[in-house]
Amino acid sequence: MNYRDEYRDRELVQGLADRIGHLADRAGRTMTFMEVCGTHTMAIYQYGIRSLLPPGVRLISGPGCPVCVTPNEYIDRAVAYCRLPETIVATFGDMMRVPGSSSSLMAERAQGADVRIVYSSLDAVALAMKNPGKRVIFLGIGFETTAPTVAGSILAAEEKKVGNYFVLAAHKTIPIPMQLLSADPETAIDGYLCPAHVSAIIGGAAYRSLAEGHGVPCVITGFEPADIMRGVEMLVRQVVEGESLVENEYSRVVQWDGNRKAREVLERVFVPCNATWRGIGAIPGSGLAINERYACYDAERALPVTAEEPREHPGCRCGDILRGKITPFDCPLFAVACTPESPVGACMVSSEGTCAAAFKYGR
């Protein structure tokens, strides 16, 4: 099996849709499930998953895109670093066009700033080694999937004695925001399609308190159509039977305890901290900060800089979309003033953004 074609089988997916329909009839009410993974969001739009579901099953998108949840204050700080002399800002490509309060990384590069796209954090370390006369600041964003690789880059820089490598860290963790969103009566979430990439690191056990303590069903799913439909079926079944469990549909990749080695590296370099999420605000304990031992690689501590006062575009509804309050089609800017060519908000920029997915596949 190649774990792709088998999970795109039309008859298999239709059979799952039929079973979901039968179960939903037993529920007697509308059930709302949220996915908190940008790759899931893209797949749901790409494969038309919502069109296969009965009226009683509703899927909404949550804060599953790390670029999208990164607030303007971080973008503004990155822009401020771009303007420092003898400085190279290294970043993943998705961050280039995200609008800050008054500028973006791409706009700064057009003005002469040295901003470079890298494909891994180790590329940024190599960049620092090739440019010993300049400071290289890597923009470390992402959830538990990306954070271990950034931690590894700091360890690599220490081992190779690279003194001009720094990380502007804004890593975030998923379980705590899920607990916060599940308590919102306006969205009334009945269950979660848990993120697969993140779960490969943190494991299914990370959602136990959400299911057992908050009574919210959780199912870890893969990204193919049959994965997602099977995950929805498992959630509907839990609701119908009055259960709240952590189930793992993606067992071919995700283990209950996750990736212990990756977590060890993560815990060695980072410590939990408060973090600000676009559209949600400050969430205690939901971020990861570079610990004191590696403070010399922390851009904020080693290279303090003054950024402008952050402000949001008055018409952008990214925050409401990230909380599942509205869909992209409810935003008056969507596909009019806000397009992939001229984005107003981060949700339209990232390849994992809900607005980008809706623009590409949902119209």
C-alpha positions in Angstrom: 0.0 0.0 0.0 1.3 3.5 -0.8 -1.2 5.2 1.7 -2.5 7.5 -1.0 -4.5 5.9 -3.7 -6.2 3.5 -1.2 -7.4 6.5 0.8 -8.8 8.3 -2.3 -11.0 5.4 -3.4 -14.4 6.7 -4.4 -16.4 3.8 -3.2 -14.6 3.8 0.2 -15.3 7.5 0.7 -18.9 7.2 -0.4 -19.4 4.3 2.0 -18.1 6.5 4.8 -20.4 9.3 3.8 -23.4 6.9 3.9 -22.4 5.7 7.4 -22.0 9.3 8.6 -25.5 10.1 7.3 -27.0 7.2 9.2 -25.3 8.1 12.4 -26.2 11.8 12.0 -29.9 10.8 11.7 -29.6 9.2 15.2 -28.1 12.4 16.7 -31.2 14.4 15.9 -29.3 17.7 15.9 -26.6 19.6 14.1 -23.0 18.7 15.2 -20.1 21.1 14.8 -16.6 19.8 14.4 -13.5 21.9 14.1 -10.2 21.0 12.4 -7.1 22.7 13.8 -4.6 21.9 11.1 -4.0 24.0 8.0 -3.3 20.9 5.9 -6.6 19.5 6.9 -8.3 22.8 6.0 -6.7 22.7 2.6 -7.7 19.0 2.0 -11.3 19.6 3.1 -11.7 22.3 0.5 -9.7 20.6 -2.2 -11.6 17.3 -2.0 -15.0 18.9 -1.4 -15.5 17.1 1.9 -18.3 19.4 3.1 -20.4 18.4 0.1 -20.2 14.8 1.1 -21.6 15.4 4.6 -25.2 15.4 5.7 -26.9 18.7 6.8 -26.5 17.6 10.4 -22.7 17.6 10.3 -20.9 21.0 10.1 -17.1 21.4 9.7 -15.5 24.7 10.7 -11.8 25.7 10.5 -9.8 26.8 13.5 -6.4 28.3 14.3 -4.4 25.5 12.5 -2.2 27.7 10.4 0.9 28.9 12.3 1.6 31.8 9.9 -2.1 32.9 10.3 -2.0 33.0 14.1 1.2 34.9 14.2 0.2 38.4 15.4 1.2 41.7 13.8 3.5 42.6 16.6 5.8 39.7 15.6 5.7 40.8 12.0 6.5 44.3 13.0 9.5 43.2 15.1 10.8 41.1 12.2 10.5 44.2 9.9 12.4 46.2 12.5 15.2 43.6 12.3 15.2 43.9 8.5 16.2 47.6 8.9 19.2 46.9 11.1 22.6 47.2 9.3 24.7 44.1 8.7 21.7 41.9 9.3 20.2 39.0 7.3 16.6 37.9 8.1 16.0 34.3 7.2 12.5 32.9 6.9 10.2 30.3 5.4 8.5 31.5 2.3 5.0 31.8 3.7 6.1 34.6 5.9 7.3 36.9 3.2 4.0 38.4 2.2 2.2 38.5 5.5 1.1 42.1 6.1 2.3 43.7 9.3 1.0 47.0 10.7 2.6 49.0 7.8 5.0 46.7 6.0 6.0 43.2 5.2 9.2 41.2 4.7 8.7 41.3 0.9 8.2 45.1 1.0 11.4 45.5 3.1 13.4 43.3 0.7 12.1 45.5 -2.2 13.6 48.4 -0.3 17.0 46.8 0.0 16.8 44.7 3.2 18.6 41.4 3.1 15.7 38.9 3.6 16.3 35.4 2.4 14.0 32.4 2.1 15.3 29.2 3.6 13.8 25.7 3.5 14.9 24.6 7.0 16.3 26.2 10.1 19.6 24.4 9.5 19.8 26.3 6.2 19.8 29.5 8.3 22.6 28.2 10.5 24.6 27.4 7.3 23.8 31.0 6.1 25.3 32.4 9.3 28.4 30.3 8.9 28.9 31.6 5.4 28.4 35.2 6.5 30.4 35.6 9.7 30.4 39.4 9.4 26.6 39.6 9.6 23.9 38.7 12.1 21.5 36.1 10.8 18.1 36.2 12.5 15.8 33.2 11.7 12.1 33.7 12.1 11.1 30.7 14.3 7.3 30.2 14.0 5.2 27.1 13.9 3.6 24.6 16.2 5.1 21.5 17.9 5.9 20.1 14.4 8.4 22.9 13.5 9.6 23.8 17.0 11.9 20.7 17.4 13.7 21.5 14.2 14.3 25.1 15.4 15.5 23.7 18.7 17.9 21.5 16.8 19.3 24.5 14.9 20.2 26.2 18.1 21.9 23.0 19.4 23.7 22.8 16.0 24.8 26.5 16.3 26.1 25.8 19.8 28.0 22.7 18.7 29.6 24.5 15.7 30.2 27.6 17.8 28.2 29.9 15.4 28.0 33.1 17.3 26.1 35.2 14.8 22.9 33.0 14.6 19.8 34.1 16.4 16.2 33.0 16.5 13.1 35.3 16.9 10.9 32.7 18.4 7.1 32.7 18.2 6.3 29.0 18.5 2.9 28.0 19.8 1.4 24.8 21.1 -2.0 23.5 20.1 -3.8 21.7 23.1 -4.4 24.8 25.3 -6.1 26.9 22.6 -8.3 23.9 21.8 -9.5 23.9 25.4 -10.2 27.6 25.2 -12.2 27.4 22.0 -14.2 24.4 23.2 -15.5 26.6 26.1 -16.9 29.2 23.7 -20.7 28.8 23.6 -20.9 30.8 20.3 -19.1 28.2 18.3 -20.4 25.3 20.4 -17.8 22.8 19.2 -18.9 19.1 19.5 -15.5 17.6 18.7 -12.1 18.1 17.1 -10.3 16.7 14.1 -6.9 16.9 15.8 -3.9 17.9 13.8 -1.9 15.0 12.3 1.6 16.7 11.9 1.5 18.1 15.5 0.1 14.8 16.9 3.1 12.9 15.4 5.2 14.9 17.8 3.1 15.3 20.9 1.1 12.0 20.6 -2.5 11.3 21.3 -2.0 11.5 25.0 -1.7 15.3 24.7 -5.5 15.5 24.1 -6.5 13.4 27.1 -7.4 16.3 29.3 -9.5 17.9 26.6 -11.5 14.7 26.1 -11.7 13.5 29.7 -11.6 16.9 31.5 -13.7 19.0 29.2 -15.9 16.3 27.6 -14.9 17.1 24.0 -14.4 14.1 21.6 -11.1 14.1 19.8 -10.0 12.2 16.7 -6.5 12.3 15.1 -6.8 12.0 11.4 -4.7 11.9 8.3 -5.0 14.1 5.3 -6.5 11.9 2.5 -10.3 12.0 1.8 -10.9 8.7 3.5 -8.8 9.7 6.5 -10.9 12.8 7.0 -14.3 11.1 6.4 -13.3 8.3 8.8 -12.4 10.8 11.4 -15.7 12.6 11.0 -17.5 9.2 11.3 -15.6 8.5 14.6 -16.6 11.9 16.0 -20.2 11.5 15.0 -20.3 8.1 16.6 -18.8 9.5 19.9 -21.5 12.2 20.0 -24.3 9.8 19.3 -23.1 7.3 21.9 -22.4 10.1 24.5 -18.6 9.5 24.6 -15.6 11.8 24.8 -12.5 9.9 23.9 -9.2 10.4 22.1 -9.2 8.2 19.1 -6.4 7.8 16.5 -7.5 7.2 12.9 -4.0 8.0 11.8 -2.3 5.2 13.6 0.0 4.4 10.7 1.9 7.6 11.6 0.8 8.8 15.1 1.6 7.0 18.3 0.0 7.5 21.7 3.2 8.9 23.2 4.3 10.8 20.0 7.9 11.3 19.1 9.9 11.1 22.3 13.2 12.2 20.9 11.7 15.3 19.3 10.0 16.2 22.5 13.2 15.8 24.4 15.0 18.3 22.1 12.0 20.6 22.4 12.1 20.5 26.2 15.9 21.0 26.2 15.8 24.3 24.4 12.3 25.8 25.0 10.2 26.5 28.0 6.4 27.2 28.1 5.4 30.9 28.0 2.4 33.1 27.4 1.7 33.7 23.7 -0.5 36.1 21.7 -2.6 34.5 18.9 -4.0 36.5 16.1 -7.7 36.9 16.6 -7.7 35.1 20.0 -5.4 37.2 22.1 -3.0 36.2 24.9 -3.2 32.6 26.0 -1.2 31.6 29.1 1.2 28.8 28.6 0.5 28.3 24.9 3.9 29.5 23.6 7.5 28.3 23.7 10.3 30.6 24.6 14.1 30.0 24.4 15.3 29.0 27.8 17.9 30.9 29.7 20.7 28.5 28.9 20.4 29.4 25.2 19.6 33.1 25.7 22.6 34.1 23.5 20.7 32.7 20.5 17.5 34.5 21.4 17.1 37.6 19.1 14.8 39.4 21.5 17.3 39.2 24.4 20.6 39.4 22.5 19.5 42.0 19.9 16.7 44.2 21.4 15.0 46.4 18.8 12.1 48.8 18.8 9.1 48.0 16.6 6.2 50.2 15.7 2.9 50.0 17.7 0.9 47.1 16.2 -2.4 47.7 14.5 -4.8 45.6 12.5 -6.4 46.3 9.2 -9.9 47.6 10.1 -11.8 45.4 7.6 -9.9 42.2 8.0 -11.8 39.3 9.6 -9.0 36.9 10.0 -9.5 36.8 13.8 -13.1 35.7 13.5 -12.2 33.1 10.8 -9.4 31.6 13.1 -11.9 31.2 15.9 -14.4 29.5 13.6 -16.9 32.3 14.1 -17.3 33.0 10.3 -16.2 31.4 7.0 -14.1 33.3 4.5 -17.2 33.9 2.4 -18.6 36.0 5.3 -15.8 38.5 5.1 -16.6 41.4 2.8 -13.0 41.7 1.7 -12.7 38.1 0.6 -11.9 37.7 -3.2 -12.6 41.4 -3.6 -10.0 43.6 -1.8 -8.2 40.5 -0.4 -6.8 38.0 -2.9 -3.6 35.9 -3.0 -2.1 38.5 -5.3 -3.0 41.3 -2.9 -3.6 39.9 0.5 -5.0 42.0 3.4 -4.8 39.3 6.0 -2.6 36.4 6.9 -5.3 33.8 6.2 -5.1 34.6 2.5 -1.3 34.5 2.4 -0.3 31.2 3.8 -0.6 28.0 1.8 -2.4 26.6 4.9 -4.7 29.6 5.4 -8.4 29.1 5.4 -9.0 32.0 3.1 -6.3 30.8 0.7 -8.0 27.3 0.6 -11.4 28.8 0.1 -10.1 31.1 -2.7 -8.4 28.2 -4.5 -10.9 25.5 -4.1 -14.1 26.8 -2.4 -15.5 29.2 -5.0 
